[in-house]
Amino acid sequence: MDKKILVAIDDSENAMRAVEFIANLFTTDSKITLFNVIQDTAALCEMNSPELTPYFKSQQSSFCLLEEKKQELVNQAVQKAKEILMDAGFEEKNITVKSVIKKRGIARDIIKEAQAGYNAIVLGRRGLSGIKDFILGSVSQKVSNSAKDISVLVVN
């Protein structure tokens, strides 16, 4: 029976460790979806409203360049993840890449995608400091606490 695994991926080392974990421990007939939630910054980059502060308007292009670079880094990470999985014996036809624009929040968007028939969610643990993690919570913590009827594997 084919297992469908949803892998939350970004450009972090933790996400790559999650991919390596799958490559080493899951059977190669599993269907893997590399899933990324994209911040909706395109609207800010195109915004030309008089209500914007002069400072933001002066820095808008720099902000948009940073967001483009961030997306480029995520795309590179996704390609590296595919290579890791294929080197481990996963067939390319069993690896899907899916990106969505953030709608409700990264953790909630991951859970919503997982409800589309996946058997498990795999994600890397976020390396936040104790106090920051306590105040904000991490995506992995939110997913593991909120996902219902699906296994969540958080990789250190």
Residue, then its C-alpha position, 0 to 999 in steps of 0.5 A: m500500500d502506497k503511503k502519502i507523506l507530506v513534507a513541510i519544506d523551506d530553506s532551513e537545515n531542519a527541513m533538509r534533515a527531515v528530507e534526509f530522515i525520509a530518504n533513510l527510513f521510509t520505503t522508496d515506494s512512498k509518495i512524497t510531497l514537498f510542500n512549501v507555504i509562501q508568504d503573500t508579499a507580492a501585493l506589498c511589492e506592487m502596492n503604490s498607495p499614498e497611505l504607505t509611509p515614506y520610509f516603506k516606499s523608499q525601502q519597498s524595492s529592497f524588501c521585494l528583492l529580499e523576498e525574491k531571494k528568499q523564494e530562490l533559496v527555497n526553490q534551491a532547497v526543494q531541488k536539493a530535497k528532490e535530489i536527496l530522495m532520488d539518490a536514495g531510490f525514490e522515483e521522480k514520479n513519486i515526488t511532487v512539489k507543491s507551493v501555496i500562498k499563505k492563507r490562514g497561517i503556515a501551520r494551518d495551511i500545512i494541516k489543511e493540505a494534509q487533510a487531502g489524504y496524506n498518511a503523515i506530516v514530516l517536518g523539521r524542528r525549528g531552532l527557536s530560543g526557549i523564550k521566543d518559542f514559548i511566546l510565538g510557538s514554532v510551526s512544528q509545535k503548532v502542527s503537532n498540537s493541532a493536526k487531527d487524525i494524522s501522524v506528525l513526525v518532527v525531526n530534530 
